[in-house]
């Protein structure tokens, strides 16, 4: 459950950050740079991968904490 929450938080954070970047660029009449969007989308990609592999990641973390 915690892994899914972290993944959802990463996705939400990335969406908000990308949206704010585009809105600010449009407000300042500055072109939106693709590289900035790619960099700001990294947490989004990580969050989607975490959601897809949530069970495996949760099991891996559980195994690491058991020592």
Protein Blocks (a to p, Z undefined) as FASTA:
>chain_A
ZZmmmmmmmmmmmmmmmmmmmmmmmmnopacdfklmmmmmmmmmmmmmmmmmmmmmmmmm
mmmmnZZ
